[in-house]
Amino acid sequence: VGADVSIEEAYEHAKQTGLGLLAAMKKAAGSLDKIEVVKLLGMVNAAPDFAQHPKVINGCSDLFVAVLGDNGRHARSAVGMGSLPNNMTVEIEVIVRVLP
């Protein structure tokens, strides 16, 4: 991001990653109504001078809030990486709580 990929494209990549994460959450919990997002770690494959990591990871965070409401609000870190596996744009790790 910042060289060959725009912030807007990377935002969409983070959103697509979030959709995959929501699908995994639903499968594991049986329903998204039982999910509370606690913490998100977003890693951005960034050019050395790129400094807009949070704007990229907002793609996933905004999606979680849009789908889960207050249960989608979370603590978050957004950091830059010199590379990611298979040259992917973002990698996102999420800690969730399954509600009773």
Phi and psi in radians as a Rosetta constraint file:
Dihedral C 1 N 2 CA 2 C 2 CIRCULARHARMONIC 1.736 0.35
Dihedral N 2 CA 2 C 2 N 3 CIRCULARHARMONIC -0.234 0.35
Dihedral C 2 N 3 CA 3 C 3 CIRCULARHARMONIC -2.079 0.35
Dihedral N 3 CA 3 C 3 N 4 CIRCULARHARMONIC -1.249 0.35
Dihedral C 3 N 4 CA 4 C 4 CIRCULARHARMONIC -1.721 0.35
Dihedral N 4 CA 4 C 4 N 5 CIRCULARHARMONIC -0.248 0.35
Dihedral C 4 N 5 CA 5 C 5 CIRCULARHARMONIC -2.184 0.35
Dihedral N 5 CA 5 C 5 N 6 CIRCULARHARMONIC 2.313 0.35
Dihedral C 5 N 6 CA 6 C 6 CIRCULARHARMONIC -1.408 0.35
Dihedral N 6 CA 6 C 6 N 7 CIRCULARHARMONIC 2.874 0.35
Dihedral C 6 N 7 CA 7 C 7 CIRCULARHARMONIC -1.041 0.35
Dihedral N 7 CA 7 C 7 N 8 CIRCULARHARMONIC -0.713 0.35
Dihedral C 7 N 8 CA 8 C 8 CIRCULARHARMONIC -1.122 0.35
Dihedral N 8 CA 8 C 8 N 9 CIRCULARHARMONIC -0.739 0.35
Dihedral C 8 N 9 CA 9 C 9 CIRCULARHARMONIC -1.132 0.35
Dihedral N 9 CA 9 C 9 N 10 CIRCULARHARMONIC -0.748 0.35
Dihedral C 9 N 10 CA 10 C 10 CIRCULARHARMONIC -1.171 0.35
Dihedral N 10 CA 10 C 10 N 11 CIRCULARHARMONIC -0.615 0.35
Dihedral C 10 N 11 CA 11 C 11 CIRCULARHARMONIC -1.001 0.35
Dihedral N 11 CA 11 C 11 N 12 CIRCULARHARMONIC -0.785 0.35
Dihedral C 11 N 12 CA 12 C 12 CIRCULARHARMONIC -1.145 0.35
Dihedral N 12 CA 12 C 12 N 13 CIRCULARHARMONIC -0.627 0.35
Dihedral C 12 N 13 CA 13 C 13 CIRCULARHARMONIC -1.114 0.35
Dihedral N 13 CA 13 C 13 N 14 CIRCULARHARMONIC -0.728 0.35
Dihedral C 13 N 14 CA 14 C 14 CIRCULARHARMONIC -1.141 0.35
Dihedral N 14 CA 14 C 14 N 15 CIRCULARHARMONIC -0.649 0.35
Dihedral C 14 N 15 CA 15 C 15 CIRCULARHARMONIC -1.126 0.35
Dihedral N 15 CA 15 C 15 N 16 CIRCULARHARMONIC -0.760 0.35
Dihedral C 15 N 16 CA 16 C 16 CIRCULARHARMONIC -1.100 0.35
Dihedral N 16 CA 16 C 16 N 17 CIRCULARHARMONIC -0.684 0.35
Dihedral C 16 N 17 CA 17 C 17 CIRCULARHARMONIC -1.099 0.35
Dihedral N 17 CA 17 C 17 N 18 CIRCULARHARMONIC -0.722 0.35
Dihedral C 17 N 18 CA 18 C 18 CIRCULARHARMONIC -1.064 0.35
Dihedral N 18 CA 18 C 18 N 19 CIRCULARHARMONIC -0.667 0.35
Dihedral C 18 N 19 CA 19 C 19 CIRCULARHARMONIC -1.083 0.35
Dihedral N 19 CA 19 C 19 N 20 CIRCULARHARMONIC -0.727 0.35
Dihedral C 19 N 20 CA 20 C 20 CIRCULARHARMONIC -1.112 0.35
Dihedral N 20 CA 20 C 20 N 21 CIRCULARHARMONIC -0.700 0.35
Dihedral C 20 N 21 CA 21 C 21 CIRCULARHARMONIC -1.143 0.35
Dihedral N 21 CA 21 C 21 N 22 CIRCULARHARMONIC -0.730 0.35
Dihedral C 21 N 22 CA 22 C 22 CIRCULARHARMONIC -1.066 0.35
Dihedral N 22 CA 22 C 22 N 23 CIRCULARHARMONIC -0.704 0.35
Dihedral C 22 N 23 CA 23 C 23 CIRCULARHARMONIC -1.097 0.35
Dihedral N 23 CA 23 C 23 N 24 CIRCULARHARMONIC -0.726 0.35
Dihedral C 23 N 24 CA 24 C 24 CIRCULARHARMONIC -1.153 0.35
Dihedral N 24 CA 24 C 24 N 25 CIRCULARHARMONIC -0.685 0.35
Dihedral C 24 N 25 CA 25 C 25 CIRCULARHARMONIC -1.101 0.35
Dihedral N 25 CA 25 C 25 N 26 CIRCULARHARMONIC -0.788 0.35
Dihedral C 25 N 26 CA 26 C 26 CIRCULARHARMONIC -1.096 0.35
Dihedral N 26 CA 26 C 26 N 27 CIRCULARHARMONIC -0.735 0.35
Dihedral C 26 N 27 CA 27 C 27 CIRCULARHARMONIC -1.118 0.35
Dihedral N 27 CA 27 C 27 N 28 CIRCULARHARMONIC -0.726 0.35
Dihedral C 27 N 28 CA 28 C 28 CIRCULARHARMONIC -1.249 0.35
Dihedral N 28 CA 28 C 28 N 29 CIRCULARHARMONIC -0.687 0.35
Dihedral C 28 N 29 CA 29 C 29 CIRCULARHARMONIC -1.685 0.35
Dihedral N 29 CA 29 C 29 N 30 CIRCULARHARMONIC -0.285 0.35
Dihedral C 29 N 30 CA 30 C 30 CIRCULARHARMONIC 1.566 0.35
Dihedral N 30 CA 30 C 30 N 31 CIRCULARHARMONIC -0.380 0.35
Dihedral C 30 N 31 CA 31 C 31 CIRCULARHARMONIC -2.834 0.35
Dihedral N 31 CA 31 C 31 N 32 CIRCULARHARMONIC 2.492 0.35
Dihedral C 31 N 32 CA 32 C 32 CIRCULARHARMONIC -1.255 0.35
Dihedral N 32 CA 32 C 32 N 33 CIRCULARHARMONIC -0.289 0.35
Dihedral C 32 N 33 CA 33 C 33 CIRCULARHARMONIC -1.116 0.35
Dihedral N 33 CA 33 C 33 N 34 CIRCULARHARMONIC -0.336 0.35
Dihedral C 33 N 34 CA 34 C 34 CIRCULARHARMONIC -1.660 0.35
Dihedral N 34 CA 34 C 34 N 35 CIRCULARHARMONIC 0.053 0.35
Dihedral C 34 N 35 CA 35 C 35 CIRCULARHARMONIC -1.776 0.35
Dihedral N 35 CA 35 C 35 N 36 CIRCULARHARMONIC 2.341 0.35
Dihedral C 35 N 36 CA 36 C 36 CIRCULARHARMONIC -2.216 0.35
Dihedral N 36 CA 36 C 36 N 37 CIRCULARHARMONIC 2.128 0.35
Dihedral C 36 N 37 CA 37 C 37 CIRCULARHARMONIC -1.425 0.35
Dihedral N 37 CA 37 C 37 N 38 CIRCULARHARMONIC 2.189 0.35
Dihedral C 37 N 38 CA 38 C 38 CIRCULARHARMONIC -1.710 0.35
Dihedral N 38 CA 38 C 38 N 39 CIRCULARHARMONIC -0.881 0.35
Dihedral C 38 N 39 CA 39 C 39 CIRCULARHARMONIC -2.571 0.35
Dihedral N 39 CA 39 C 39 N 40 CIRCULARHARMONIC 2.464 0.35
Dihedral C 39 N 40 CA 40 C 40 CIRCULARHARMONIC -2.233 0.35
Dihedral N 40 CA 40 C 40 N 41 CIRCULARHARMONIC 2.322 0.35
Dihedral C 40 N 41 CA 41 C 41 CIRCULARHARMONIC -2.021 0.35
Dihedral N 41 CA 41 C 41 N 42 CIRCULARHARMONIC 2.013 0.35
Dihedral C 41 N 42 CA 42 C 42 CIRCULARHARMONIC -1.910 0.35
Dihedral N 42 CA 42 C 42 N 43 CIRCULARHARMONIC 2.166 0.35
Dihedral C 42 N 43 CA 43 C 43 CIRCULARHARMONIC -1.925 0.35
Dihedral N 43 CA 43 C 43 N 44 CIRCULARHARMONIC 2.262 0.35
Dihedral C 43 N 44 CA 44 C 44 CIRCULARHARMONIC -1.999 0.35
Dihedral N 44 CA 44 C 44 N 45 CIRCULARHARMONIC 2.206 0.35
Dihedral C 44 N 45 CA 45 C 45 CIRCULARHARMONIC -1.318 0.35
Dihedral N 45 CA 45 C 45 N 46 CIRCULARHARMONIC 1.725 0.35
Dihedral C 45 N 46 CA 46 C 46 CIRCULARHARMONIC -2.081 0.35
Dihedral N 46 CA 46 C 46 N 47 CIRCULARHARMONIC 2.588 0.35
Dihedral C 46 N 47 CA 47 C 47 CIRCULARHARMONIC -1.119 0.35
Dihedral N 47 CA 47 C 47 N 48 CIRCULARHARMONIC 2.668 0.35
Dihedral C 47 N 48 CA 48 C 48 CIRCULARHARMONIC -0.962 0.35
Dihedral N 48 CA 48 C 48 N 49 CIRCULARHARMONIC -0.573 0.35
Dihedral C 48 N 49 CA 49 C 49 CIRCULARHARMONIC -1.675 0.35
Dihedral N 49 CA 49 C 49 N 50 CIRCULARHARMONIC 0.106 0.35
Dihedral C 49 N 50 CA 50 C 50 CIRCULARHARMONIC -1.355 0.35
Dihedral N 50 CA 50 C 50 N 51 CIRCULARHARMONIC 2.360 0.35
Dihedral C 50 N 51 CA 51 C 51 CIRCULARHARMONIC -2.355 0.35
Dihedral N 51 CA 51 C 51 N 52 CIRCULARHARMONIC 0.297 0.35
Dihedral C 51 N 52 CA 52 C 52 CIRCULARHARMONIC -1.897 0.35
Dihedral N 52 CA 52 C 52 N 53 CIRCULARHARMONIC 0.624 0.35
Dihedral C 52 N 53 CA 53 C 53 CIRCULARHARMONIC -0.934 0.35
Dihedral N 53 CA 53 C 53 N 54 CIRCULARHARMONIC -0.776 0.35
Dihedral C 53 N 54 CA 54 C 54 CIRCULARHARMONIC -1.029 0.35
Dihedral N 54 CA 54 C 54 N 55 CIRCULARHARMONIC -0.634 0.35
Dihedral C 54 N 55 CA 55 C 55 CIRCULARHARMONIC -1.100 0.35
Dihedral N 55 CA 55 C 55 N 56 CIRCULARHARMONIC -0.569 0.35
Dihedral C 55 N 56 CA 56 C 56 CIRCULARHARMONIC -1.225 0.35
Dihedral N 56 CA 56 C 56 N 57 CIRCULARHARMONIC -0.899 0.35
Dihedral C 56 N 57 CA 57 C 57 CIRCULARHARMONIC -1.215 0.35
Dihedral N 57 CA 57 C 57 N 58 CIRCULARHARMONIC -0.308 0.35
Dihedral C 57 N 58 CA 58 C 58 CIRCULARHARMONIC -0.969 0.35
Dihedral N 58 CA 58 C 58 N 59 CIRCULARHARMONIC -0.469 0.35
Dihedral C 58 N 59 CA 59 C 59 CIRCULARHARMONIC -0.980 0.35
Dihedral N 59 CA 59 C 59 N 60 CIRCULARHARMONIC -0.734 0.35
Dihedral C 59 N 60 CA 60 C 60 CIRCULARHARMONIC -1.381 0.35
Dihedral N 60 CA 60 C 60 N 61 CIRCULARHARMONIC -0.813 0.35
Dihedral C 60 N 61 CA 61 C 61 CIRCULARHARMONIC -1.052 0.35
Dihedral N 61 CA 61 C 61 N 62 CIRCULARHARMONIC -0.793 0.35
Dihedral C 61 N 62 CA 62 C 62 CIRCULARHARMONIC -1.058 0.35
Dihedral N 62 CA 62 C 62 N 63 CIRCULARHARMONIC -0.701 0.35
Dihedral C 62 N 63 CA 63 C 63 CIRCULARHARMONIC -1.096 0.35
Dihedral N 63 CA 63 C 63 N 64 CIRCULARHARMONIC -0.814 0.35
Dihedral C 63 N 64 CA 64 C 64 CIRCULARHARMONIC -1.020 0.35
Dihedral N 64 CA 64 C 64 N 65 CIRCULARHARMONIC -0.743 0.35
Dihedral C 64 N 65 CA 65 C 65 CIRCULARHARMONIC -1.209 0.35
Dihedral N 65 CA 65 C 65 N 66 CIRCULARHARMONIC -0.668 0.35
Dihedral C 65 N 66 CA 66 C 66 CIRCULARHARMONIC -1.122 0.35
Dihedral N 66 CA 66 C 66 N 67 CIRCULARHARMONIC -0.668 0.35
Dihedral C 66 N 67 CA 67 C 67 CIRCULARHARMONIC -1.508 0.35
Dihedral N 67 CA 67 C 67 N 68 CIRCULARHARMONIC -0.716 0.35
Dihedral C 67 N 68 CA 68 C 68 CIRCULARHARMONIC -1.818 0.35
Dihedral N 68 CA 68 C 68 N 69 CIRCULARHARMONIC -0.067 0.35
Dihedral C 68 N 69 CA 69 C 69 CIRCULARHARMONIC 1.105 0.35
Dihedral N 69 CA 69 C 69 N 70 CIRCULARHARMONIC -2.424 0.35
Dihedral C 69 N 70 CA 70 C 70 CIRCULARHARMONIC -1.062 0.35
Dihedral N 70 CA 70 C 70 N 71 CIRCULARHARMONIC -0.500 0.35
Dihedral C 70 N 71 CA 71 C 71 CIRCULARHARMONIC -1.216 0.35
Dihedral N 71 CA 71 C 71 N 72 CIRCULARHARMONIC -0.191 0.35
Dihedral C 71 N 72 CA 72 C 72 CIRCULARHARMONIC -1.642 0.35
Dihedral N 72 CA 72 C 72 N 73 CIRCULARHARMONIC -0.146 0.35
Dihedral C 72 N 73 CA 73 C 73 CIRCULARHARMONIC -1.298 0.35
Dihedral N 73 CA 73 C 73 N 74 CIRCULARHARMONIC 2.442 0.35
Dihedral C 73 N 74 CA 74 C 74 CIRCULARHARMONIC -2.693 0.35
Dihedral N 74 CA 74 C 74 N 75 CIRCULARHARMONIC 2.813 0.35
Dihedral C 74 N 75 CA 75 C 75 CIRCULARHARMONIC -1.291 0.35
Dihedral N 75 CA 75 C 75 N 76 CIRCULARHARMONIC 2.688 0.35
Dihedral C 75 N 76 CA 76 C 76 CIRCULARHARMONIC -2.701 0.35
Dihedral N 76 CA 76 C 76 N 77 CIRCULARHARMONIC 2.563 0.35
Dihedral C 76 N 77 CA 77 C 77 CIRCULARHARMONIC -2.185 0.35
Dihedral N 77 CA 77 C 77 N 78 CIRCULARHARMONIC 2.428 0.35
Dihedral C 77 N 78 CA 78 C 78 CIRCULARHARMONIC -2.266 0.35
Dihedral N 78 CA 78 C 78 N 79 CIRCULARHARMONIC 2.018 0.35
Dihedral C 78 N 79 CA 79 C 79 CIRCULARHARMONIC -2.260 0.35
Dihedral N 79 CA 79 C 79 N 80 CIRCULARHARMONIC 2.727 0.35
Dihedral C 79 N 80 CA 80 C 80 CIRCULARHARMONIC -1.676 0.35
Dihedral N 80 CA 80 C 80 N 81 CIRCULARHARMONIC 2.538 0.35
Dihedral C 80 N 81 CA 81 C 81 CIRCULARHARMONIC -2.187 0.35
Dihedral N 81 CA 81 C 81 N 82 CIRCULARHARMONIC 2.600 0.35
Dihedral C 81 N 82 CA 82 C 82 CIRCULARHARMONIC -1.247 0.35
Dihedral N 82 CA 82 C 82 N 83 CIRCULARHARMONIC -0.434 0.35
Dihedral C 82 N 83 CA 83 C 83 CIRCULARHARMONIC -2.857 0.35
Dihedral N 83 CA 83 C 83 N 84 CIRCULARHARMONIC 2.823 0.35
Dihedral C 83 N 84 CA 84 C 84 CIRCULARHARMONIC -2.379 0.35
Dihedral N 84 CA 84 C 84 N 85 CIRCULARHARMONIC 2.757 0.35
Dihedral C 84 N 85 CA 85 C 85 CIRCULARHARMONIC -0.936 0.35
Dihedral N 85 CA 85 C 85 N 86 CIRCULARHARMONIC 2.445 0.35
Dihedral C 85 N 86 CA 86 C 86 CIRCULARHARMONIC 0.992 0.35
Dihedral N 86 CA 86 C 86 N 87 CIRCULARHARMONIC 0.399 0.35
Dihedral C 86 N 87 CA 87 C 87 CIRCULARHARMONIC 1.026 0.35
Dihedral N 87 CA 87 C 87 N 88 CIRCULARHARMONIC 0.453 0.35
Dihedral C 87 N 88 CA 88 C 88 CIRCULARHARMONIC -1.171 0.35
Dihedral N 88 CA 88 C 88 N 89 CIRCULARHARMONIC 2.714 0.35
Dihedral C 88 N 89 CA 89 C 89 CIRCULARHARMONIC -1.303 0.35
Dihedral N 89 CA 89 C 89 N 90 CIRCULARHARMONIC -0.788 0.35
Dihedral C 89 N 90 CA 90 C 90 CIRCULARHARMONIC -2.370 0.35
Dihedral N 90 CA 90 C 90 N 91 CIRCULARHARMONIC 2.671 0.35
Dihedral C 90 N 91 CA 91 C 91 CIRCULARHARMONIC -2.328 0.35
Dihedral N 91 CA 91 C 91 N 92 CIRCULARHARMONIC 2.314 0.35
Dihedral C 91 N 92 CA 92 C 92 CIRCULARHARMONIC -2.265 0.35
Dihedral N 92 CA 92 C 92 N 93 CIRCULARHARMONIC 2.293 0.35
Dihedral C 92 N 93 CA 93 C 93 CIRCULARHARMONIC -2.010 0.35
Dihedral N 93 CA 93 C 93 N 94 CIRCULARHARMONIC 2.370 0.35
Dihedral C 93 N 94 CA 94 C 94 CIRCULARHARMONIC -2.285 0.35
Dihedral N 94 CA 94 C 94 N 95 CIRCULARHARMONIC 2.385 0.35
Dihedral C 94 N 95 CA 95 C 95 CIRCULARHARMONIC -1.852 0.35
Dihedral N 95 CA 95 C 95 N 96 CIRCULARHARMONIC 2.195 0.35
Dihedral C 95 N 96 CA 96 C 96 CIRCULARHARMONIC -2.167 0.35
Dihedral N 96 CA 96 C 96 N 97 CIRCULARHARMONIC 2.798 0.35
Dihedral C 96 N 97 CA 97 C 97 CIRCULARHARMONIC -2.042 0.35
Dihedral N 97 CA 97 C 97 N 98 CIRCULARHARMONIC 2.348 0.35
Dihedral C 97 N 98 CA 98 C 98 CIRCULARHARMONIC -1.646 0.35
Dihedral N 98 CA 98 C 98 N 99 CIRCULARHARMONIC 2.063 0.35
Dihedral C 98 N 99 CA 99 C 99 CIRCULARHARMONIC -1.375 0.35
Dihedral N 99 CA 99 C 99 N 100 CIRCULARHARMONIC 2.620 0.35
